[in-house]
Structure formats: C-alpha cells, structure tokens
Amino acid sequence: MRYQPDNLNYRPIYTASELQHLHQLAGKLSLAELLVTPRNLEAIGIEFIYSSAQLEGNGYSKADTLALFNMGQTAGGKQYSDAVMLLNLRRSYQYLLAQLGQPPDWPDFVKTTHSLIARDLVLPEEAGVVRRKHITITETDYIPLDNPQQLDAELKYLLHTAATIQDPFEQALYLHNNIAYLQYFIDCNKRTGRNSHNYALMNAGHFPCIYPQESYRDYINGLITYYESGDYRPSATYHINAYEQTAARYGTQPDIDIVRPPKNQEPQ
C-alpha cells in the first residue's frame, strides 16, 4: 500500500477525556525539578535514551549503558553500532535540552536531531537530509514516497501543520507518527520521531514520556496500524499507558505516615 497524503492532515487524535487524563498526569510531574538539577537531568535522560534504544532492539543492558556513558567502556560481545546508537541518542537529548524555552524551529530541530542520531550509522551525506534511495519497512506492506522533491514538500507540510496544533499531547503524537510515516530520512526516523514527541511536551512545560521497557511489540503494532490505515488509536493507547507509567514512577508521591514510640518508651 502506497503513501497516503491525507494522513498528514490533522484531525483530533485523543478524545477529550483522554486529553484531560494526560494533562492531569502531567500535573503530577514536575518538569522544573527535572531541569533545575543536573543529577535529575542525567538520570531521566538515561532512562529516555535507554528506553528509546530498547525500542530499536539495542542489545545493551542498563548497566552496559551506564558504563558506556560514565567510563566510555563498550560492552564485550555487543555490536559496536549499539554503542554508537546510545551515544548518538545522548547527544540528541542534550541538543533537545538546549532548545527548551525557545520558539520551536521545527525544520531545524528535526533535521539537526536526525543528524545527531544518525551519526556514523548512515553515510555522512545522508545525515539530516532528504532520503534519495528506495527503502522498505519490515513487518508491513506500506511503501513510502521515494521522490526527494515530494518528500521535501511533505515534510514542510507536516511541520507546518504540527506548529498549528495547540494541545502539546496532540502535537507530540502527530509529530511522532507522521515523522515515522513519511520516512523522510534514510534511517532513524522513529528515533527522530520520539525525540520530537518529547520536545513538543517539554517545550510546553510538560515532563517527557519515558517509553516502557519491553514494550516493543505494542509500540511497533501501533505504528504499523498507522502506516496501513492512518488510524492513531493503537499508538494513542500505547502513549497513554507510557505516560501513566511515567507519572507512576516520577510523579510526586504522597507523604507516608511515620509513627515512632515516645522517647521514654522502649521499642517493642
């Protein structure tokens, strides 16, 4: 099945109740706390980077990833390209943070993000620029566009449309699915889409979405459904669940009751 231009036309993705739920979850998460503390920035960044790499089948464990980042130590028996992927995702996360608080320049953000993510994974002349080769996508019969001029025009339309979407959760998922759908770049389109998703949330003052580990199948099924039918529903459900898990792990927690015996009373 061939590329359908109408998929890039914006239509509401989440229901009103789902958007209310997502904004309530966002209210439990403090982006300010994340941004003010270098330790938090690093810790959350590692979680996002690691989970994004896991969705690509990266073979590094969490311990391997920490050793790579902290000591520059690659993991024995693992593909070197897995280390490159993680280091590139780290660079792209640092670039994302540097863009916060500025009016988004979406064409520059998407192309620069791709050039960082794809470094040493594609040919140098293919990083951050329009694809000029035919590609196929595993697990689906979907056939993306091949014409570079059409790809350029469609990316321009996609990013212009995204900039008009007011709700950050709607904007985020529109960007995520359609950057992956368009396949503008030779590779690394989904990774670029995930960074764009979180940039949309964080630039609106919301905490990023940390993708659940071991969720590859649900994630890919959502994208394949979108590729083949233009239906956002499985991807929307996946991202709601992912944000619920993010809020459960990183959201503010209620105080616990701590009862200690009086000083003159021996503990039992």
C-alpha positions, 0 to 999 in steps of 0.5 A: 500500500502506497503513501497516503497524503491525507494522513498528514492532515490533522484531525483530533487524535485523543478524545477529550477525556483522554486529553484531560487524563494526560494533562492531569498526569502531567500535573503530577510531574514536575518538569522544573525539578527535572531541569533545575538539577543536573543529577535529575537531568542525567538520570531521566535522560538515561532512562529516555535514551535507554528506553528509546534504544530498547525500542530499536532492539539495542542489545545493551543492558542498563548497566552496559549503558551506564558504563558506556556513558560514565567510563566510555567502556563498550560492552564485550560481545555487543555490536559496536553500532549499539554503542554508537546508537546510545551515544548518538541518542545522548547527544540528541537529548542534550541538543533537545535540552538546549532548545527548551524555552525557545520558539520551536524551529521545527525544520531545524530541530528535526533535521539537526536531531536526525543528524545527531542520531544518525551519526556514523550509522548512515553515510555522512551525506545522508545525515539530516537530509532528504532520503534519495534511495528506495527503502522498505519497512519490515513487518508491513506492506506500506511503501513510502514516497521515494521522490526527494522533491515530494518528500521535501514538500511533505515534510514542510507540510507536516511541520507546518501543520504540527506548529498549528496544533495547540494541545502539546499531547496532540502535537507530540503524537502527530509529530511522532507518527507522521515523522515515522510515516513519511520516512523522510530520512534514510534511517532513524526516523522513529528515533527522530520521531520520539525525540520530537514527541518529547520536545513538543511536551517539554517545550510546553512545560510538560515532563517527557514520556519515558517509553516502557521497557519491553514494550516493543511489540505494542509500540511497533503494532501501533505504528504499523496500524498507522502506516496501513490505515492512518488510524492513531488509536493503537499508538494513542493507547500505547502513549497513554499507558507510557505516560501513566507509567511515567507519572507512576514512577516520577510523579510526586508521591504522597507523604507516608505516615511515620509513627515512632514510640515516645522517647521514654518508651522502649521499642517493642 
